[in-house]
Amino acid sequence: MHTPTDRFEALRTSQQFAYDRAPAIRAVYANAQMTPQDLQSSADLARLAVTSKDALLEKQRLSPPFGGFLAADDTAIRRIFVSPGPVYEPQLFDDSTGHGFSHLFQHAGIGPGDRVLNTWSYHLVPAGLLLDEGIAATGATLIPCGPGGAEQQAQLIMEVGITCICASTAFFITLVETLERMGYDLPSQWKVRSAMLGGELGDWIGKRRALEQKYAIRTFSAYATGDFGLIAYEEPGQTGYTVQSDRMVQICDPHTGVPLPLGEPGQIVVTTLDRGWPLVRFGTGDVAQALSHAPDGLVERISLLQGRVGQGVKVREIFIYPRNVEELIIRMPAIERAQVIARKNPHRETATLRAVLAPGSSKEDTQNELMEVFRQLTRLKLDSIEWSTHEDMPIDAPLLVDSKH
């Protein structure tokens, strides 16, 4: 792990190593008329263009399998993972942390004496194996199951004495419901104390809190991708995710790549300190807000994900994402359904909120609060509110509508 004070020194070293060996990395610097030795600050890093996943995919098609980004000998490759695209991602023999996942489980208090059920896939994609290695690095005992087979996995939860479950939120719920159908009284009859859960849209945090209360467990999560492994992790009592120090994160305008201020949603752009797979200013396609900055100007904590690049609608230079509308519905019980419509008149862009009022709620009492909550979530002032009905706004209506063009 690196401290913030020496991260740019470590970055210059790792990027110089890559610059000398990986033609795609050299091209990134050549396009910016820079070399790795010019990286002295976050502003210098921002001079490099953002490489999108689509661009990585195209380079890998032109120069298979790694598109000129690999800065290691072929003999150093331990595994090649295949993510949808397909995108090829190498894991090298010198990776002892499961692409950083050991930090996640150490922060979550997992260690010797724990028995961890890993239900993430071990087939082609990196999730199962990287979690496996991260768990093993803590000294915990691991049961590698992969997804599916709920009844068999439910049985071994009880018979093996599982203390931690790693699963998607939906599959975790399937497991506990299966155990209850089998006649087990939870939580009194199991040893599970924690669960590492995958994120979902909607009121995911609320769903987790309900699971924690009902089953007497603690849940934790992380932000990770196949390209980098662990990027950021949850800490108790904190909102969002803390960036692990081996990942250098910026929240950037999806179109220009320019870093954005705190609280403004943008694309998560990541640079790694790894030498062998040295992605620099890589656009993940995921959207979040920066919650705080480290002393070196890079992002220290990010919010929960708000959507994907391309899902957002820009109104008066500010992006609105589906997650913003979901959060508004969650925070306001008086609103049953909502939809934001972006329009353009001859002089300005406008944002209109269409909403379905819950029975017994008052439009007059709700309208001012609705305007304020929307402003808090998006930093944008609504131009108008239109009240709708269930018939006019079906449950599967899109959360965002772009009518500007």
N, C-alpha and C positions, 0 to 999 in steps of 0.2 A: 504494500500500500504506500502511496505517496502523500506527503503533506502538501497543502496548498502552496507553501513557500518554494518548493523545489519542483513543482509540476512542469513549469515551462522549461526548466533545465532538462528534466526527464523527457519532455516532448521533443525538444531539439535533438536529443541523442537518438531517440527511437525513430523519429522521422528522417534523420540523416541516414541511419542504417537502412531504412526503407527506400529513401531517395536513391541510394547507390545500387539498389537491387531490383526495384519494382518500377517498370516503365510507366504504369498508370499513375503512380504517386509522383514521379518526375513531371508528368504532364500537368498535374494539378498545380504544381509550383510554377512551371513554365508559363501557364496561362495567366498567372497572377504576377509574373515577373519577380518571383521571390525564390529564396532557398530556405531550407529548414532553419538555418541560422538566423533568419529574420524574425523568427517567432519569439518575441520578447514579452508580449502581452496579449490580452484577449482581443484588443483592437487589431493587432497583427494577424491573429488567427482568423478574424472575420474578413480579412482581405481575400482569403481563399474562397473559391466558388464552392457552393454546396453540391455534393454528388448525390443524386437521387437514386432510389432503388431501381427505377426504370433504366437509368444510365448504367448502373452496375450490371443489370441484366443484359443490356445491349453489348457492353464490353465483354461480358462472359460468352455471349454468342459469337462475337468476332474473334475472341482469343480464349478458347475454352482451356481449362474449366474455370479459372479464377480471374480472367479479364485483365491480367497484368498487375493485380494488386498484391499478390503473394510475395513476401520478402523473406522467403525461406526455401531451403532445398526440398525437393520432393521427399527425400528420406526423413524429413522432420515432421511429415504429416501423419498424425495418428489416426484421424478419422476425417471423412468428407461427409458433411451433413447436406441434405437436400431439402430446401424449403420451397413452398409454392412459387412457381415462376417458369421453370425451376431456377433457383439461385443456389450456387454451390458455396458452402462455407467450411473452411478448413479448421480443424482443431489440431494443434501441434503437441508433440510429446512433452514440451516443457510446461504445459498447462496443468497445474496441480490443484486448481481451485474450482474446476468446472466453470470456466469463463466467469469467475467471480461469485458463483452461487454459494460458496462456502461462507462468504461474508454475510449473506442473507440469513443463513441458518444459525450462525454464531450470534448475530444480533438478536435473533428470536429465542436464544437460550437453548437451542438443541445441542446435545452432546452425548457423552458416554452414558449408557443406561436407557437412552431413548430407543424406541423401535418405531421406525418411520415407514409408513406405507406410501409408495410412490405410484400414483395412478396415471402419470403423464406418459405419452407415447414414447416408446423406444425405437420406433420404426422410421428411418430416414431423417425425420426432423430432430433438432437438437434437444428438445425440452426434456425428455425422459432421462437421457444419459447425463446431461449437464447437471440436472437436479441430483441425480444419483451420485455423481462425483462430489458435488457440493455437500451433500449430506454425509458421505463417507469421510470427508476431510474433517468433520467435527468429532469423529469417533463414535457416532451413533450407529446403531444396527439398522440395515436397510432391507426392506422387502420390495423387490422390483416387480410390479404387477402390470403396469400399463393400464389403458382404459378398458372398460367393458367387464362382463362377468360379475355383476353386482352381488349376486347371492354368494358366490365363492369368496369374493373379497370381504363381504360382510361377515362371513363365518371366520375368516382368518383374523379379522380385527379383534374378535373375541378370543379366539383360541391362542393366538400368538401374543396377545397383550399389547396391541399397537398403542403408542402414546401420541403419535402425530400423524396426520393424514395430509398428503399433498394431492390436491385435486382441483378440477374446475368447481366453481360454486354449485353448478347444476348437478355434477356427479356426486359431490359430497352430500347434497340433499337426497339424491337417489340412494346412497349408501345408508344414511340414517333412517330413511323411510323403509328400506328393506329390512334393517335390523328390527325396527318396530313391528313390522308385519311378521317377523320370525318369532315375536313374543318377548324380545328383550326390553327391559325397563331402563331407558336411558335418561339421565347419565349414570344412574347408580350402578349399572352392571358393566360398565366399560372403563378402560384405563386411559382413554384419549383425553389429553389435556390441551392440545393445540391443533390448528389446521392451517396449512398454507393454501390459500384459495386464489383461483384465477379471477380476474376482474370481469365485470359485466356492465352493460349499460343499465339505465334506470336507477332505482334507489338501492344500489349495491351495498353501500355502507349500512343503510338501514336493515337490509337483509342479513348482513353479517352480524350486526348487533343482536338481532332477534335469535340467530343461531347460537351466539355466544351465551345468551341468557338461558335459552331452552336446554342446551346441552352442556353447560358448565365448562366451556372451553374458551381459549383465546385464539383469535384468528389473526393472521398476518399475510402480507402480500408483497409484491415487488413489481417494478417495471423492468421488463427485459425483452430483448429481441434475439432472433437467431443470429444476426450479424455480430452482436456484441456480447451476448449473454446478459449478465446482470448489469443494469445501468443505474438503478436506484432502488432503495428499499424503505419499508416503513419503519418508523421508530415509535415506541409507545408514547402516547399523548401528543403526537405530532400529526398535523394535517398534511396529506400528500406524501411525497417520497423524498428521501435524502439521497443525493447523488453520491455514489461511491467514488473515492478519490482517484481511481485509475481510469475514470471516464470524465471527459471534459465536455460539459453540456452548455449549449446556448439555445435560447428560444428565439426563433427568427421568423421574419416575415416570409410567408410561403413563396412569394414571388421574387423578392429581391435578395433574400438571404441575410438581410441586415438584422442584427440582434435587436430585440424589442425590450421595452421597459418592463419592470415588475408589474404583474397583474394583467398584462395584455396577452391574449392567446396567440400562439404561433406554433410553427413546426419545431419539434425536438430535433436538434442537430447535435450529433455526437462525434467526438474525436477520442480515439483510444490511445493509451500509452503502450499497447502491445506492439512488439516489433514484427512478429511474423505475419500478422494480418492487420496492417497498420491503417485502417480506414480513418480518414481525416475529413472533418466537416461533412459527415454523412447524414443525409436527411432521412429520418426514420419514417416520415409520412404521418406520424402521430402528432396530435395537437394537444398542448397543455399550456399552463401559465407558469412563469417563474415566480416563486413565492419568496425567495431570498437569494442574495448573491454572496459568494465567497470573497475574501479579500483580494483575490487575483482577478476579479471581475467576471468570473464564470458563474454559472447557476449552481447554487448550493442545494436548493429544494424546489421540486416541481409539484404542481397540482395533480389530481387525478386526471386521466385522459379525458378530453372533451370531444374527440372524434378523429377523423382522418382528414388530411389535406384533400381538398376537393369537395368535402361535405359542407364546408363553411360558406356563408353568404356575406359579402362585404357591403356594409352600409356606412357611408360617410367615413371611409378609411378604417373602419373597425369590423373585424370578422365576428359573426354570430355563428355558433355551432349547435348541433342538435342537443348536446349535453346541457347547454345553457337553458333551453326550453324545458328539458326534463327536470333540471334542478329547480326551476321556477314552479313547476307543478308540485314537486316534492315539498317545497318550502311553504306553499300556500294551499292549505286544505280546502279553501273556498273555490279553488279552480280544479275542475275535473279533467279538462282537456285544454290544450293550447297549441297555437300555431303562429309562427311569425311570417309575415309576408313582406318582402322587400319590393318596393316600387320606385319608379323614377319619374318625376314630373319635370317640366322644362328647366327648373332651377335647382333642384336638390334631390338626393335620394332619401326615401322615407322608410321607416319601420313601423308596421302596424301589427298589433297583437290581436288575434282572434282567440276568444276564450269561451269555454262552456262553464257556466256558474253551477256550483253544487247546490242541491235543493236546500232551501232555508237561508242561503247567503244573500247578502244585499250588494247590488252593483255599486251603490254609492259608498258603502263602507269598504269595499274591496278595491276600488279603482286606484286610489292614491297609493295604497300599499303595493299594488301590482306594479305601478309605475316605478316606485322606489326599488323594489326587489329586482326588477329587470335592469335598472341602472346599476345596481350593485354587482349583478352577475356579468354584465357586458360592458359597462362604462358608457353605454349609449342611452340616450333619452328616447323613449317611445314617442312617435308622432301622434298615434291614436290607438284606441282600443275599440274593437268591434265585438259585440256579444253575439254568440252563436248558439246553436242547439245541437243535440246529439245527432239529429237527422242530417244537419248541414255539415257536421264535422264527425265522420265515422271514426271509430277507435284506431283504425290503421291509417288515418290521414297523416301526410308528412308533417314533421315538426317545423320544417323550413320550406318556404316557397320563394323562389327568385323570379319575380315578375318584372325585373328592370329592363329586360330586353324582349 
